[in-house]
Amino acid sequence: MIAQLPKNDETSISYKQILAQLDVAMGERVVEELIFGKSEITSGPSDNLKQVTKFTITIVTKFGMNKEVGLVTHNYDDDGKSMSIDTRLLIV
């Protein structure tokens, strides 16, 4: 598992830092594909994928960092059930 430690307990994060965190989180999956080949990747990085999915939903719904959804926040705590289907499809 690959992880990054927070720098001095930062309370905010830039978009550039977010993208760097996503790159690191996806690193294990990319390494497996490079070493073993696309047909031989394993389920090992599945927890990283789960965390990336959760984090990207937060980026869109809490940070408003998505051009298509816009500069708004959405309550996704109920897995998007309280929002329209169109909005939910934009998020996931």
TIMIRO-581619 format. One line per field, with one value per atom (N, C-alpha, C, O): x, y negated, z; residue number from 1; atom name. Coordinates in Angstrom, 2 decimals, always signed. Layout:
X <- (X_...)
Y <- (Y_...)
Z <- (Z_...)
resi <- (NUM_...)
name <- (CA_...)
***
This chain:
X <- (+0.84_+0.00_+0.88_+1.90_+0.50_+1.23_+0.42_-0.80_+1.07_+0.35_+1.23_+2.45_+0.58_+1.28_+0.88_-0.27_+1.84_+1.56_+1.25_+1.85_+0.33_-0.01_+1.17_+1.91_+1.32_+2.38_+1.89_+1.01_+2.44_+2.13_+0.63_+0.19_-0.13_-1.58_-2.26_-2.96_-2.04_-2.65_-4.17_-4.74_-4.81_-6.27_-6.89_-8.09_-6.09_-6.59_-5.55_-4.39_-6.00_-5.13_-5.41_-6.56_-4.36_-4.52_-4.92_-4.74_-5.45_-5.83_-4.61_-4.69_-3.47_-2.23_-1.85_-1.42_-2.00_-1.71_-2.68_-2.29_-3.93_-4.93_-4.55_-4.58_-4.18_-3.79_-2.56_-2.46_-1.63_-0.43_-0.82_-0.27_-1.75_-2.20_-2.87_-2.67_-3.67_-4.32_-3.29_-3.42_-2.26_-1.19_-0.51_-0.27_-0.20_+0.47_-0.44_+0.01_-1.71_-2.65_-2.80_-3.01_-2.71_-2.85_-1.54_-1.51_-0.45_+0.87_+0.98_+1.57_+0.43_+0.54_-0.10_+0.45_-1.24_-1.95_-1.12_-1.00_-0.55_+0.27_+1.52_+1.89_+2.16_+3.36_+3.05_+3.80_+1.94_+1.55_+1.39_+1.85_+0.73_+0.50_+1.81_+1.99_+2.73_+4.02_+4.87_+5.55_+4.84_+5.69_+5.07_+5.76_+3.78_+3.14_+2.41_+2.14_+2.08_+1.28_-0.19_-0.64_-0.93_-2.34_-3.17_-4.09_-2.86_-3.65_-3.29_-3.96_-2.25_-1.80_-1.89_-1.31_-2.62_-2.75_-3.57_-4.36_-3.37_-4.03_-5.05_-5.21_-5.74_-6.72_-6.05_-6.73_-4.73_-3.99_-4.29_-4.52_-4.29_-4.53_-6.00_-6.33_-6.87_-8.31_-8.63_-9.53_-7.93_-8.19_-7.80_-8.47_-6.70_-6.31_-7.38_-7.71_-7.94_-8.99_-10.23_-10.88_-10.54_-11.67_-11.45_-12.36_-10.24_-9.92_-9.93_-10.39_-9.40_-9.39_-10.82_-11.13_-11.68_-13.08_-13.74_-14.42_-13.55_-14.14_-13.60_-14.36_-12.29_-11.67_-12.14_-12.38_-12.26_-12.70_-14.15_-14.50_-14.98_-16.35_-16.33_-17.11_-15.46_-15.32_-14.83_-15.31_-13.89_-13.37_-14.50_-14.55_-15.40_-16.51_-17.61_-18.11_-18.01_-19.19_-18.91_-19.80_-17.71_-17.40_-16.52_-16.67_-15.58_-14.64_-15.08_-14.50_-16.09_-16.56_-15.52_-15.50_-14.68_-13.58_-13.89_-13.14_-15.00_-15.36_-16.10_-17.11_-15.62_-16.22_-17.65_-18.50_-17.91_-19.24_-20.29_-21.41_-19.92_-20.86_-20.93_-21.99_-19.81_-19.77_-19.25_-18.91_-19.21_-18.70_-19.79_-20.20_-20.24_-21.28_-20.88_-20.02_-21.51_-21.31_-22.60_-23.69_-22.47_-23.62_-23.51_-22.40_-24.63_-24.64_-24.61_-25.59_-23.49_-23.36_-23.27_-22.91_-23.58_-23.49_-24.47_-24.27_-25.51_-26.49_-26.28_-27.22_-25.04_-24.68_-25.42_-25.65_-25.78_-26.39_-27.88_-28.47_-28.52_-29.95_-30.81_-31.93_-30.29_-31.08_-30.92_-31.50_-30.15_-29.97_-30.56_-30.88_-30.68_-31.25_-30.33_-29.13_-30.92_-30.15_-29.10_-27.98_-29.46_-28.51_-27.28_-26.15_-27.49_-26.36_-25.54_-24.31_-26.20_-25.50_-24.63_-23.51_-25.12_-24.35_-23.13_-22.11_-23.24_-22.09_-20.99_-19.81_-21.40_-20.45_-19.72_-18.51_-20.44_-19.79_-19.59_-19.06)
Y <- (+1.18_+0.00_-1.24_-1.28_-2.23_-3.49_-4.56_-4.64_-5.39_-6.45_-7.68_-7.60_-8.83_-10.08_-10.59_-10.47_-11.15_-11.74_-13.22_-13.87_-13.76_-15.18_-16.05_-15.71_-17.18_-18.14_-19.08_-19.91_-18.99_-19.91_-20.11_-21.22_-19.05_-19.10_-20.24_-21.06_-20.28_-21.31_-21.24_-20.16_-22.40_-22.43_-22.64_-22.45_-23.03_-23.15_-22.56_-22.38_-22.27_-21.60_-22.17_-22.44_-22.35_-22.90_-21.78_-20.60_-22.20_-21.23_-20.44_-19.24_-21.12_-20.46_-19.38_-18.29_-19.67_-18.69_-17.51_-16.36_-17.81_-16.75_-15.79_-14.57_-16.36_-15.51_-14.67_-13.52_-15.25_-14.50_-13.34_-12.24_-13.56_-12.49_-11.37_-10.19_-11.75_-10.74_-9.94_-8.73_-10.63_-9.94_-8.90_-7.77_-9.29_-8.37_-7.18_-6.03_-7.45_-6.38_-5.38_-4.19_-5.84_-4.95_-4.28_-3.42_-4.65_-4.14_-2.63_-2.03_-2.01_-0.55_+0.17_+1.15_-0.32_+0.28_+0.14_+1.08_-1.04_-1.30_-0.42_+0.14_-0.30_+0.53_+1.98_+2.63_+2.49_+3.88_+4.06_+5.05_+3.12_+3.24_+3.19_+3.93_+2.33_+2.22_+3.48_+3.92_+4.04_+5.20_+6.50_+7.30_+6.71_+7.99_+7.99_+9.05_+6.82_+6.72_+6.57_+6.95_+6.00_+5.68_+6.91_+6.82_+8.05_+9.26_+9.96_+10.92_+9.49_+10.16_+9.28_+9.61_+8.16_+7.33_+8.08_+8.97_+7.73_+8.44_+7.55_+6.38_+8.13_+7.37_+6.60_+5.92_+6.69_+6.03_+4.55_+4.12_+3.75_+2.32_+1.93_+0.75_+2.88_+2.56_+1.57_+0.74_+1.63_+0.67_-0.74_-1.71_-0.85_-2.16_-2.70_-3.89_-1.85_-2.28_-2.74_-3.72_-2.04_-2.42_-3.81_-4.64_-4.05_-5.34_-6.46_-7.57_-6.18_-7.17_-7.53_-8.70_-6.53_-6.79_-7.67_-8.64_-7.34_-8.12_-9.56_-10.51_-9.70_-11.02_-11.86_-13.05_-11.24_-12.02_-12.47_-13.55_-11.67_-12.10_-13.29_-14.23_-13.27_-14.40_-15.64_-16.74_-15.48_-16.61_-17.32_-18.55_-16.54_-17.11_-17.63_-18.74_-16.85_-17.21_-18.18_-18.94_-18.17_-19.04_-20.23_-21.32_-20.02_-21.07_-21.89_-22.94_-21.42_-22.14_-22.23_-23.21_-21.23_-21.26_-20.41_-19.50_-20.72_-20.02_-20.98_-21.56_-21.15_-22.11_-21.74_-22.61_-20.45_-20.03_-20.18_-20.61_-19.84_-19.97_-21.41_-21.90_-22.11_-23.52_-23.81_-22.90_-25.09_-25.56_-25.52_-26.54_-24.32_-24.11_-22.90_-22.11_-22.78_-21.57_-20.77_-21.33_-19.49_-18.59_-17.65_-17.25_-17.28_-16.28_-14.91_-14.48_-14.23_-12.89_-11.84_-10.69_-12.25_-11.34_-10.17_-9.13_-10.35_-9.28_-8.59_-8.05_-8.61_-8.05_-8.72_-8.10_-9.97_-10.74_-10.56_-11.06_-9.84_-9.56_-10.82_-10.85_-11.86_-13.08_-14.06_-15.15_-13.71_-14.61_-13.98_-12.80_-14.79_-14.29_-13.25_-13.21_-12.42_-11.38_-12.01_-11.51_-13.10_-13.77_-14.25_-14.06_-14.86_-15.33_-14.16_-14.20_-13.12_-11.94_-11.32_-10.90_-11.27_-10.70_-11.56_-11.04_-12.87_-13.74_-13.48_-13.59_-13.13_-12.94_-11.61_-11.55_-10.56_-9.25_-8.91_-7.84)
Z <- (+0.00_+0.00_+0.00_+0.69_-0.77_-0.86_-0.17_-0.36_+0.64_+1.35_+1.47_+1.44_+1.61_+1.86_+3.23_+3.64_+3.92_+5.22_+5.05_+4.20_+5.85_+5.75_+6.17_+7.08_+5.49_+5.79_+6.87_+6.62_+8.05_+9.15_+9.37_+9.66_+9.24_+9.47_+8.70_+9.28_+7.40_+6.56_+6.64_+6.74_+6.58_+6.63_+5.26_+5.09_+4.28_+2.91_+1.97_+2.33_+0.76_-0.20_-1.59_-1.94_-2.37_-3.72_-4.69_-4.41_-5.82_-6.85_-7.31_-7.57_-7.42_-7.81_-6.79_-7.18_-5.51_-4.46_-4.53_-4.31_-4.82_-4.95_-6.08_-5.90_-7.23_-8.36_-8.02_-8.43_-7.27_-6.86_-5.95_-6.08_-5.03_-4.14_-4.93_-4.64_-5.93_-6.77_-7.56_-7.72_-8.06_-8.79_-7.91_-8.33_-6.68_-5.75_-5.45_-5.43_-5.21_-4.87_-6.01_-5.76_-7.24_-8.39_-8.77_-9.66_-8.11_-8.45_-8.41_-9.30_-7.37_-7.23_-8.42_-8.92_-8.85_-9.99_-11.27_-12.05_-11.47_-12.65_-12.65_-13.68_-11.49_-11.38_-11.72_-12.44_-11.20_-11.52_-13.02_-13.59_-13.66_-15.10_-15.87_-16.84_-15.45_-16.13_-15.94_-16.86_-14.74_-14.44_-14.96_-15.60_-14.68_-15.01_-16.35_-16.90_-16.86_-18.08_-17.74_-16.65_-18.67_-18.43_-18.07_-17.26_-18.66_-18.42_-17.11_-16.73_-16.42_-15.19_-13.95_-12.92_-14.03_-12.83_-11.78_-12.11_-10.52_-9.43_-8.74_-9.07_-7.78_-7.00_-5.86_-5.09_-5.75_-4.68_-4.50_-3.37_-5.58_-5.42_-5.23_-5.32_-4.98_-4.91_-3.80_-3.97_-2.68_-1.61_-2.05_-1.71_-2.81_-3.33_-4.27_-4.21_-5.12_-6.04_-5.27_-5.65_-4.19_-3.35_-2.74_-2.73_-2.25_-1.65_-2.69_-2.42_-3.89_-4.97_-5.36_-5.56_-5.48_-5.83_-4.78_-5.11_-3.52_-2.43_-2.44_-2.26_-2.66_-2.65_-3.84_-3.69_-5.03_-6.19_-6.04_-6.50_-5.40_-5.13_-4.18_-4.36_-3.18_-2.26_-3.00_-2.74_-3.92_-4.70_-5.43_-5.48_-6.00_-6.77_-5.86_-6.07_-4.85_-4.05_-2.91_-2.53_-2.36_-1.22_-1.59_-1.03_-2.54_-2.89_-4.10_-4.37_-4.85_-6.03_-7.14_-7.88_-7.26_-8.23_-9.46_-9.79_-10.13_-11.35_-12.26_-11.85_-13.48_-14.41_-14.78_-14.90_-14.96_-15.39_-14.29_-14.55_-13.06_-11.94_-11.48_-11.09_-11.52_-11.19_-9.79_-9.03_-9.48_-8.19_-7.13_-6.59_-6.85_-5.83_-5.00_-5.39_-3.84_-3.05_-3.06_-3.22_-2.91_-2.89_-1.71_-1.33_-1.14_-0.09_-0.74_-1.35_-0.62_-1.20_-0.10_-0.36_+1.12_+2.26_+2.15_+2.77_+1.36_+1.16_-0.20_-0.78_-0.68_-1.99_-3.14_-4.18_-2.96_-4.03_-4.18_-5.14_-3.27_-3.40_-3.30_-3.80_-2.64_-2.47_-3.63_-3.59_-4.64_-5.79_-7.05_-7.08_-8.07_-9.31_-9.94_-9.68_-10.76_-11.45_-12.36_-12.45_-13.03_-13.93_-13.17_-13.63_-12.00_-11.19_-10.68_-10.72_-10.23_-9.73_-10.81_-10.53_-12.04_-13.14_-13.49_-13.92_-13.29_-13.51_-12.48_-12.78_-11.27_-10.18_-10.29_-10.07_-10.63_-10.72_-12.14_-12.45)
resi <- (1_1_1_1_2_2_2_2_3_3_3_3_4_4_4_4_5_5_5_5_6_6_6_6_7_7_7_7_8_8_8_8_9_9_9_9_10_10_10_10_11_11_11_11_12_12_12_12_13_13_13_13_14_14_14_14_15_15_15_15_16_16_16_16_17_17_17_17_18_18_18_18_19_19_19_19_20_20_20_20_21_21_21_21_22_22_22_22_23_23_23_23_24_24_24_24_25_25_25_25_26_26_26_26_27_27_27_27_28_28_28_28_29_29_29_29_30_30_30_30_31_31_31_31_32_32_32_32_33_33_33_33_34_34_34_34_35_35_35_35_36_36_36_36_37_37_37_37_38_38_38_38_39_39_39_39_40_40_40_40_41_41_41_41_42_42_42_42_43_43_43_43_44_44_44_44_45_45_45_45_46_46_46_46_47_47_47_47_48_48_48_48_49_49_49_49_50_50_50_50_51_51_51_51_52_52_52_52_53_53_53_53_54_54_54_54_55_55_55_55_56_56_56_56_57_57_57_57_58_58_58_58_59_59_59_59_60_60_60_60_61_61_61_61_62_62_62_62_63_63_63_63_64_64_64_64_65_65_65_65_66_66_66_66_67_67_67_67_68_68_68_68_69_69_69_69_70_70_70_70_71_71_71_71_72_72_72_72_73_73_73_73_74_74_74_74_75_75_75_75_76_76_76_76_77_77_77_77_78_78_78_78_79_79_79_79_80_80_80_80_81_81_81_81_82_82_82_82_83_83_83_83_84_84_84_84_85_85_85_85_86_86_86_86_87_87_87_87_88_88_88_88_89_89_89_89_90_90_90_90_91_91_91_91_92_92_92_92)
name <- (N_CA_C_O_N_CA_C_O_N_CA_C_O_N_CA_C_O_N_CA_C_O_N_CA_C_O_N_CA_C_O_N_CA_C_O_N_CA_C_O_N_CA_C_O_N_CA_C_O_N_CA_C_O_N_CA_C_O_N_CA_C_O_N_CA_C_O_N_CA_C_O_N_CA_C_O_N_CA_C_O_N_CA_C_O_N_CA_C_O_N_CA_C_O_N_CA_C_O_N_CA_C_O_N_CA_C_O_N_CA_C_O_N_CA_C_O_N_CA_C_O_N_CA_C_O_N_CA_C_O_N_CA_C_O_N_CA_C_O_N_CA_C_O_N_CA_C_O_N_CA_C_O_N_CA_C_O_N_CA_C_O_N_CA_C_O_N_CA_C_O_N_CA_C_O_N_CA_C_O_N_CA_C_O_N_CA_C_O_N_CA_C_O_N_CA_C_O_N_CA_C_O_N_CA_C_O_N_CA_C_O_N_CA_C_O_N_CA_C_O_N_CA_C_O_N_CA_C_O_N_CA_C_O_N_CA_C_O_N_CA_C_O_N_CA_C_O_N_CA_C_O_N_CA_C_O_N_CA_C_O_N_CA_C_O_N_CA_C_O_N_CA_C_O_N_CA_C_O_N_CA_C_O_N_CA_C_O_N_CA_C_O_N_CA_C_O_N_CA_C_O_N_CA_C_O_N_CA_C_O_N_CA_C_O_N_CA_C_O_N_CA_C_O_N_CA_C_O_N_CA_C_O_N_CA_C_O_N_CA_C_O_N_CA_C_O_N_CA_C_O_N_CA_C_O_N_CA_C_O_N_CA_C_O_N_CA_C_O_N_CA_C_O_N_CA_C_O_N_CA_C_O_N_CA_C_O_N_CA_C_O_N_CA_C_O_N_CA_C_O_N_CA_C_O_N_CA_C_O_N_CA_C_O)
***
